[in-house]
Amino acid sequence: MTYETLASWGGTIGTIIMVVVFFGAVIFIFRPGSKETYERLSRVPLEDDDNIGERKDG
């Protein structure tokens, strides 16, 4: 195998891997039941900051 052949296959395989990762992330984000999780996480910055630094277990 020559360098050009390896570089061509490397680019093709890299593109396929990135497309699979992209669609995996999209499926993970828009999976059923994730709406509640993301709504809860979207309110975290707005929660009361009075207890920052205090541990809840003791």
JOURFEN-V40658 format. One record per residue. RES is the residue in three letters. SS is DSSP state (H for helix, E for strand, L for the rest). Layout:
res:RES ss:SS
res:RES ss:SS
//
This chain:
res:MET ss:L
res:THR ss:L
res:TYR ss:H
res:GLU ss:H
res:THR ss:H
res:LEU ss:H
res:ALA ss:H
res:SER ss:H
res:TRP ss:H
res:GLY ss:H
res:GLY ss:H
res:THR ss:H
res:ILE ss:H
res:GLY ss:H
res:THR ss:H
res:ILE ss:H
res:ILE ss:H
res:MET ss:H
res:VAL ss:H
res:VAL ss:H
res:VAL ss:H
res:PHE ss:H
res:PHE ss:H
res:GLY ss:H
res:ALA ss:H
res:VAL ss:H
res:ILE ss:H
res:PHE ss:H
res:ILE ss:H
res:PHE ss:L
res:ARG ss:L
res:PRO ss:L
res:GLY ss:L
res:SER ss:H
res:LYS ss:H
res:GLU ss:H
res:THR ss:H
res:TYR ss:H
res:GLU ss:H
res:ARG ss:H
res:LEU ss:H
res:SER ss:H
res:ARG ss:L
res:VAL ss:H
res:PRO ss:H
res:LEU ss:H
res:GLU ss:L
res:ASP ss:L
res:ASP ss:L
res:ASP ss:L
res:ASN ss:L
res:ILE ss:L
res:GLY ss:L
res:GLU ss:L
res:ARG ss:L
res:LYS ss:L
res:ASP ss:L
res:GLY ss:L
//
